[in-house]
Amino acid sequence: MRVVIMGGTSGIGLATAELLADDGAEVIVTGRDPQKLAAVKDRVASAEQVDGTSEDDVTAFFDRIGLFDHLVLAFSPGALGGGALKDIAVDDIRSAFDGKLFSYLFAIQHAQVSDSITMISASSARAALPGTVTFAAVNGAIERIVSPLATELAPVRVNAVSPGAVDTPWWSFLPEDQRQAQFAVAADMVPAGRVGRPGDVAGAVRYLIGAAYVTGSILPVDGGFTVA
């Protein structure tokens, strides 16, 4: 099994890469940070520097690697665009879309993938939290394209995993004490009683890769946040 994980050098993408590599898959990860790529290269089959916001970079990458089985899209521009809508610069909103939604679309256009595509969205797509309008817009767009893509790209299966609050470097914009306070609040809000771990989401991605009769689905991995 040959798997490409774009955005696979940190957080959820890295946890997924390590899990699938442990399963015996040939895992190719991409990222932009040379230091992160160097740190992960011995844990996977290949680690390649690719700017997901550059269609030229993405096209050249897929031309190099040719046909493969599964594509996992885990790009993240970080917390860009967070805060009250009236206070956010329009350029930050555009950059948030470029860093995730449009990077996903570029990859899907050019990937020579035979079996499945799994996208990482976020529970902000279906939540009503102030300060998350940009996140809701980006992730809502990602979740909305799952169904038409599943039809358009069949027999390639297309699904998404939608995490809630997960302890990853995404939260690095907050000082440690504020981050832990935020996690405590998030844990109190969900039936699971804790925030997520990258491995929780990686396990869901592994399930969807192997679930041959599942397509067009959005799998929440949020501790019950969107049903609480």
Buried (B, 14 or more C-beta within 10 A) or exposed (E): BBBBBBBBBBBBBBBBBBBBBEEEBBBBBBBBEEEBBEBBBEBBBEBBBBBBBBBEBBBEBBEEBEEBBBBBBBBBBBBBBBBEEEEBEEEBBBBBBBBBBBBBBBBBEBBEBEBBBBBBBBBBBBBEEEBBBBBBBBBBBBBBBBBEBBEEBEEBBBBBBBBBBBBBEBBEEBEEEEBBEBBEEBBEBBEBEBBBBBBBBBBBBBBBBEBEEBBBBBBBBBBEBBEE
